[in-house]
Amino acid sequence: MGFPALSLSAENERVLVVADLHLGMEGELAERGISLPSQIPSARRRLEEVVGREEPDRLIFLGDVKHSVPASTWREWAELPPFFEALLRRVKRVEVVKGNHDGDIEGMVPRGVRVHGAGGIRIGEAGLLHGHTWPSGELWRAEVLVCAHSHPAVEFRDPLGGRVVAPVWLRGRLDTSLLPPERRKGAEGHRRVIVLPAFGELVGGYAVNGPSSEELLGPLFRCGAARMEEMEAFLLDGTYLGRVGELPGKPNYSGG
């Protein structure tokens, strides 16, 4: 659809999934001397555009709706409740699967917005989680795991040193035989895995064809069950770039 948003159909419902808005990030930038207006109005307009196009019955935020950790800022407490209220006027059901930046989020959502734990939820044959923790047991009954957290992107460089970083979707396979022994029960077999790009415009991206930084990838990648170099990368418009390990650059993956 040209947006970092995933559309699913399950149980006669249309579900729209977005991740990693990191609302309130401008507060952190202000501490570094960069003054920007609140990004919440812009994020709401972009979301409303996607909602108007897709007409979902459910809107699910796949973690990191807000940015500040460990403590939330006054701006997040003031601006996030009306942000959610505006979306509830457009979508019947709004839900949040908690990410590692979503402390205090329960107190910022109005009645009618459901908050799920970091272990994720199952929607039909898709298991949805942020990705910084292990999936719950329920998610292993799904055919595909959909996660976020890594802000995947690709880096393009020209001969003169110009550099562009573009967000990408990642798609690949999950070999559950490579999970730690204590995690294998109920998770036998192979699954597909999809990694969403970040919806937030200020978030930036982790260049999958640059030097490896496993810190952001989460346990499924760190244990080797999902191997970054074997993932397929797609631009937001659907352009297929190839497997990550074959992209120009110097990835330095060790053990996934």
C-alpha positions as CSV (number, residue, x, y, z in Angstrom):
1,M,0.0,0.0,0.0
2,G,3.0,2.3,0.0
3,F,2.8,2.8,3.8
4,P,4.6,1.0,6.6
5,A,1.3,-0.7,7.6
6,L,0.1,-4.3,7.3
7,S,-3.4,-5.2,6.3
8,L,-4.8,-8.6,7.4
9,S,-8.2,-10.3,7.0
10,A,-9.3,-12.7,9.7
11,E,-12.7,-13.9,11.0
12,N,-14.6,-11.5,8.8
13,E,-12.6,-8.5,10.1
14,R,-10.2,-6.2,8.4
15,V,-7.2,-5.6,10.6
16,L,-4.6,-2.8,10.1
17,V,-1.2,-3.2,11.9
18,V,1.4,-0.5,12.4
19,A,4.4,-0.3,14.7
20,D,7.1,1.9,16.2
21,L,5.6,5.3,16.1
22,H,7.8,6.5,19.0
23,L,5.5,9.4,19.7
24,G,7.2,12.0,21.9
25,M,10.6,11.4,20.4
26,E,10.9,15.2,19.7
27,G,11.3,15.6,23.5
28,E,14.5,13.6,23.4
29,L,15.7,15.6,20.4
30,A,15.0,18.9,22.3
31,E,17.4,17.8,25.0
32,R,20.1,17.6,22.2
33,G,19.3,21.2,21.1
34,I,17.0,20.2,18.2
35,S,13.6,22.0,18.5
36,L,10.7,20.3,16.6
37,P,6.9,20.7,17.0
38,S,4.9,17.7,18.3
39,Q,4.8,14.9,15.7
40,I,1.5,13.5,17.0
41,P,-0.7,15.6,14.6
42,S,1.3,14.5,11.6
43,A,1.2,10.8,12.8
44,R,-2.5,11.0,13.3
45,R,-3.0,12.5,9.8
46,R,-0.9,9.7,8.2
47,L,-2.8,7.1,10.2
48,E,-6.2,8.5,9.2
49,E,-5.1,8.5,5.6
50,V,-4.3,4.8,5.8
51,V,-7.5,4.1,7.8
52,G,-9.5,5.9,5.2
53,R,-8.0,3.8,2.4
54,E,-8.1,0.4,4.1
55,E,-11.3,0.9,6.2
56,P,-10.2,-1.6,9.0
57,D,-12.4,-2.9,11.7
58,R,-9.4,-3.1,14.0
59,L,-6.3,-1.0,14.3
60,I,-3.4,-2.7,16.2
61,F,-0.3,-0.9,17.3
62,L,2.5,-3.4,17.4
63,G,4.6,-1.8,20.1
64,D,6.5,1.4,20.9
65,V,3.6,3.8,20.4
66,K,5.4,6.2,22.7
67,H,9.1,6.9,23.0
68,S,10.3,8.0,26.5
69,V,11.8,5.4,28.8
70,P,11.9,4.7,31.7
71,A,9.8,7.6,32.6
72,S,7.1,9.1,30.4
73,T,7.1,12.9,29.6
74,W,4.3,15.4,30.4
75,R,3.8,15.8,26.6
76,E,3.1,12.0,26.2
77,W,0.6,12.1,29.1
78,A,-1.1,15.2,27.7
79,E,-1.2,14.3,24.0
80,L,-1.6,10.5,23.7
81,P,-5.1,10.3,25.2
82,P,-6.7,12.6,22.6
83,F,-4.6,10.9,19.9
84,F,-6.3,7.6,20.7
85,E,-9.7,9.2,21.1
86,A,-9.5,10.6,17.6
87,L,-8.6,7.2,16.2
88,L,-11.5,5.6,18.1
89,R,-13.9,7.8,16.2
90,R,-12.5,6.3,12.9
91,V,-12.0,2.6,13.9
92,K,-14.3,0.3,15.9
93,R,-11.5,-1.4,17.8
94,V,-8.1,0.1,18.7
95,E,-5.5,-2.1,20.5
96,V,-1.9,-1.9,21.6
97,V,0.6,-4.8,21.9
98,K,3.2,-3.5,24.3
99,G,6.7,-2.8,23.2
100,N,9.8,-2.0,25.3
101,H,9.0,1.8,25.1
102,D,5.4,1.5,26.2
103,G,5.7,1.8,30.0
104,D,2.7,3.7,31.5
105,I,0.8,3.2,28.2
106,E,-2.2,1.7,30.2
107,G,-2.7,5.1,31.8
108,M,-2.6,7.0,28.5
109,V,-5.3,5.1,26.6
110,P,-9.0,6.0,26.9
111,R,-11.7,3.5,27.7
112,G,-12.2,1.4,24.5
113,V,-8.5,0.9,23.8
114,R,-7.3,-2.5,24.8
115,V,-3.7,-3.1,25.8
116,H,-2.1,-6.5,25.4
117,G,1.1,-7.9,27.0
118,A,4.5,-8.1,25.2
119,G,4.0,-11.8,24.5
120,G,1.6,-10.8,21.7
121,I,-1.8,-11.9,20.3
122,R,-3.0,-14.2,17.6
123,I,-5.2,-13.0,14.8
124,G,-6.2,-15.9,12.6
125,E,-3.0,-17.5,11.3
126,A,-0.9,-14.5,12.3
127,G,0.9,-14.1,15.6
128,L,1.5,-10.4,16.4
129,L,4.2,-9.2,18.8
130,H,6.6,-6.3,19.1
131,G,9.6,-8.6,19.0
132,H,11.8,-7.5,22.0
133,T,10.6,-10.6,24.0
134,W,9.8,-14.2,23.3
135,P,6.4,-15.0,21.7
136,S,3.7,-16.4,24.1
137,G,2.8,-20.0,23.7
138,E,-0.4,-19.1,21.9
139,L,1.5,-17.5,19.0
140,W,3.3,-20.8,18.1
141,R,-0.1,-22.0,16.8
142,A,0.0,-19.4,14.1
143,E,1.6,-19.9,10.6
144,V,3.4,-16.6,10.5
145,L,4.9,-14.4,13.2
146,V,4.6,-10.6,12.6
147,C,7.0,-8.5,14.6
148,A,8.6,-5.0,14.6
149,H,11.2,-3.5,17.0
150,S,14.2,-3.5,14.6
151,H,13.2,-0.5,12.4
152,P,14.6,-2.4,9.3
153,A,16.0,-0.3,6.5
154,V,18.5,-0.5,3.7
155,E,21.4,1.8,3.0
156,F,22.2,3.0,-0.5
157,R,25.5,4.8,-1.3
158,D,26.7,6.3,-4.6
159,P,30.3,6.6,-5.8
160,L,30.6,10.1,-4.5
161,G,29.6,9.2,-0.9
162,G,26.0,10.1,-1.1
163,R,23.9,8.1,1.4
164,V,20.2,7.3,1.5
165,V,18.5,5.1,4.1
166,A,15.1,3.7,3.1
167,P,12.7,1.6,5.3
168,V,12.0,-1.9,4.2
169,W,9.8,-4.9,5.0
170,L,11.6,-8.2,5.8
171,R,10.2,-11.6,5.1
172,G,11.7,-15.0,5.8
173,R,11.6,-18.3,7.6
174,L,11.8,-19.2,11.3
175,D,13.6,-22.5,12.1
176,T,12.2,-23.5,15.5
177,S,14.7,-26.3,15.9
178,L,17.3,-23.6,16.6
179,L,15.3,-22.2,19.5
180,P,16.8,-22.7,22.9
181,P,15.7,-26.1,24.3
182,E,13.4,-24.5,26.9
183,R,11.6,-22.7,24.1
184,R,11.0,-25.5,21.7
185,K,8.0,-27.2,23.3
186,G,4.9,-26.4,21.3
187,A,6.9,-24.6,18.7
188,E,8.0,-27.5,16.5
189,G,8.3,-27.0,12.7
190,H,8.9,-24.0,10.5
191,R,7.1,-20.6,10.6
192,R,7.2,-17.6,8.3
193,V,8.3,-14.3,9.9
194,I,7.6,-10.7,8.8
195,V,9.3,-7.7,10.2
196,L,7.5,-4.4,9.9
197,P,9.3,-1.1,9.2
198,A,8.7,1.8,11.6
199,F,5.7,4.0,11.1
200,G,7.3,7.0,12.9
201,E,8.9,9.5,10.6
202,L,11.7,10.5,13.1
203,V,12.6,7.0,14.0
204,G,15.2,6.4,11.4
205,G,16.2,2.8,10.5
206,Y,18.6,0.0,11.2
207,A,20.5,-0.6,8.0
208,V,20.3,-4.4,7.5
209,N,23.1,-4.2,4.9
210,G,25.4,-2.3,7.2
211,P,27.5,-3.4,10.2
212,S,25.5,-5.7,12.4
213,S,24.0,-4.5,15.6
214,E,22.2,-7.5,17.1
215,E,21.0,-5.5,20.2
216,L,17.9,-4.3,18.3
217,L,16.9,-7.6,16.7
218,G,15.3,-9.5,19.6
219,P,15.6,-13.1,20.8
220,L,14.3,-14.8,17.6
221,F,17.3,-13.4,15.7
222,R,19.8,-13.6,18.5
223,C,19.3,-17.3,18.9
224,G,19.6,-18.0,15.2
225,A,16.1,-19.3,14.6
226,A,15.6,-16.3,12.2
227,R,18.7,-15.5,10.1
228,M,18.9,-11.9,9.0
229,E,21.1,-12.6,6.0
230,E,18.4,-15.0,4.6
231,M,15.5,-12.5,5.0
232,E,14.0,-11.0,1.8
233,A,13.8,-7.2,1.7
234,F,11.1,-5.1,0.1
235,L,10.7,-1.3,-0.2
236,L,7.4,0.3,1.0
237,D,6.1,0.3,-2.6
238,G,6.7,-3.5,-2.9
239,T,9.9,-3.3,-4.9
240,Y,11.9,-6.6,-4.2
241,L,15.5,-5.9,-3.3
242,G,16.7,-9.5,-2.8
243,R,18.0,-11.3,0.2
244,V,19.7,-9.2,2.8
245,G,23.0,-11.2,2.6
246,E,23.2,-10.4,-1.1
247,L,22.5,-6.6,-0.8
248,P,25.4,-4.2,-1.5
249,G,27.2,-3.3,1.7
250,K,29.2,-5.0,4.4
251,P,26.8,-6.9,6.7
252,N,28.7,-8.6,9.5
253,Y,26.2,-11.2,10.8
254,S,27.5,-13.8,13.3
255,G,25.1,-16.6,14.2
256,G,22.0,-14.7,13.0
